[in-house]
Amino acid sequence: MSHDYGLGVGFEPMHVDRKSLYTSLEERIKYLHHFLDFNADDVEALASGGKYLKQLIPAVVNLVYKKLLQYDITSRAFHTQSTADETEPEQEYLDEDTPQIKRRKMFLRWYLIRLCQDPTSMDFWRYLNKVGMMHSGQERLHSLNIEFIHINACIGYIQDIFIEALMSHPQLSLRRKIALVRAVNKIIMIQNDLFARHRVRDGEEYADEMSEYSFSREGWVNGKKILGSSDASSVDDDSASIVSTTTPSTHSAAPSAQTDHTTNTNQSAYSVDPQGSICPFADLAKNVGTSTKIWAN
């Protein structure tokens, strides 16, 4: 007996080939896009709102590493390259001022900048997939094995920071806030799936047919550099994301649409925390008497 679940009489569900979800990255991304309704509206929201995301990156990076260094199991991984290795490090636990952590912060900053780039290109999603693979101890000169529970928690933490900061932006209209948060959340959910893709055992019967990448050394894939300081686009975007410690005029950050300009243009949209991190919109938070992840650090 056929049933009408509000989709119309005679509705036939879209076919999804299970094997292709595990053997083809393109088909997996296509399915996730369709299921999450990732569409032209999301692309437009990311294109027009990318500058606001980039303004948050320095603060997000500092907050994430404060969190990772807070627990021995995640902090220890900077010594052992694995959260599964419970060997106590011979040296003292690292802090934010050590060269190794500063270097890892740089990589996270580049990664977050890449999240602000063109999601209509398959190369964008291939990069996110490579990030997932590189944290699973696979195909890498220096194996990095971060168990999924920590990846998932970290992704959730970043997602929470973005939601909180974007929804409290002093200049964006509510419509644009919602559109940008929805688009960012879809990107993050797909990235989380691409971490899980290299962790969960679903579809393991197709393991021999899954697409593979050859890593020669960190930041290189199939002989092509995909992460590093010599990448001109990364350097340019990175420079653009780091706001000068001199408080800029809000005219440079204000959106062009008049409907989004809801605050006095003389009010600063930035503040510098004691650690040197630029915290956008902190003045607004102080005015309303709130204390949040972004404004409290």
Residue pairs with C-beta under 8 A, 6 or more apart in sequence:
2 9
2 10
4 11
5 11
14 34
16 31
17 27
18 203
19 203
19 206
19 209
20 27
20 28
21 27
21 28
21 31
21 203
22 28
22 202
22 203
22 206
22 210
23 203
23 206
23 209
23 210
23 211
24 211
25 125
25 126
25 129
25 211
26 122
28 193
28 197
29 122
29 125
29 190
32 38
32 189
32 190
32 193
33 39
33 190
36 186
36 189
36 190
37 186
38 119
38 183
38 186
38 190
41 179
41 183
42 119
42 179
42 182
42 183
42 186
43 119
43 120
43 183
44 179
45 176
45 179
45 180
45 182
45 183
46 53
46 116
46 119
46 180
46 183
46 184
46 187
48 176
48 255
49 166
49 172
49 176
49 179
49 180
49 183
50 116
51 253
52 166
52 169
52 172
52 180
52 253
52 280
53 112
53 115
53 116
53 162
53 166
53 180
53 184
54 113
54 116
54 237
54 240
54 241
55 241
55 243
55 253
55 270
55 278
55 280
56 161
56 162
56 165
56 166
56 280
56 294
57 109
57 112
57 113
57 241
57 242
58 109
58 241
58 242
58 243
58 277
58 278
59 161
59 165
59 273
59 277
59 278
59 279
59 280
59 294
59 297
60 112
60 158
60 161
60 162
61 105
61 108
61 109
61 112
61 277
62 96
62 105
62 273
62 275
62 277
62 297
63 157
63 161
63 293
63 294
63 297
64 108
64 154
64 157
64 158
65 96
65 101
65 104
65 105
65 108
66 96
66 297
67 74
67 154
67 157
68 74
68 75
68 154
69 75
69 93
69 94
69 95
69 96
69 101
72 93
73 83
73 86
73 150
74 83
74 150
75 93
75 94
76 83
76 85
76 86
76 87
76 88
76 89
76 93
77 83
77 85
77 146
77 150
78 94
78 100
78 101
78 104
79 89
79 90
79 91
79 93
79 94
80 87
80 89
81 142
81 143
81 144
81 145
82 137
82 143
82 144
82 145
82 146
83 145
83 146
83 147
83 150
84 145
84 147
85 145
94 100
94 101
95 101
96 102
96 105
96 275
106 229
107 227
109 238
109 241
110 227
110 234
110 238
111 131
112 241
113 234
113 237
113 238
113 241
114 124
114 127
114 234
114 237
115 187
115 191
116 237
117 124
117 237
118 124
119 125
119 187
125 190
125 194
127 226
128 190
128 191
128 194
129 194
129 197
130 213
130 221
130 226
131 191
131 194
131 195
132 191
132 194
132 195
132 196
132 197
132 198
133 139
133 140
133 198
133 213
134 140
134 144
134 215
134 218
135 144
135 145
135 146
135 151
135 195
135 198
136 145
136 146
136 195
136 198
136 199
137 143
137 144
137 145
138 198
139 212
139 213
139 214
139 215
140 215
140 218
141 215
141 216
141 217
141 218
142 218
147 199
148 195
148 196
148 199
148 200
151 192
151 195
151 199
152 192
152 195
152 196
155 188
155 191
155 192
155 195
158 188
159 184
159 185
159 188
160 293
161 293
161 294
162 181
162 184
162 188
163 181
163 184
163 185
164 292
164 293
164 294
165 280
165 281
165 294
166 172
166 177
166 180
166 181
166 184
167 177
167 181
168 281
168 284
168 285
168 290
168 292
169 177
169 280
169 281
170 262
170 263
170 267
170 269
170 281
170 283
170 284
171 250
171 253
171 254
171 255
171 260
171 261
171 262
171 263
171 269
172 180
172 255
172 260
173 257
173 259
173 260
173 262
176 255
176 257
176 260
213 221
213 222
214 221
214 222
215 221
216 223
218 227
219 225
219 226
219 227
219 228
220 226
225 231
227 234
228 234
229 235
242 278
243 270
243 278
243 280
245 272
245 276
245 278
247 268
247 270
247 271
247 272
248 270
249 265
250 263
250 265
250 266
250 267
250 268
250 269
251 265
253 269
253 270
253 280
254 260
254 261
254 265
255 261
263 284
267 283
267 284
268 283
269 280
269 281
269 283
269 284
270 278
270 279
270 280
270 281
270 282
270 283
271 278
271 279
271 282
271 283
272 278
272 279
273 279
273 282
273 297
275 297
277 297
279 294
279 295
279 297
280 294
281 294
281 295
282 294
282 295
285 291
285 292
285 294
285 295
286 295
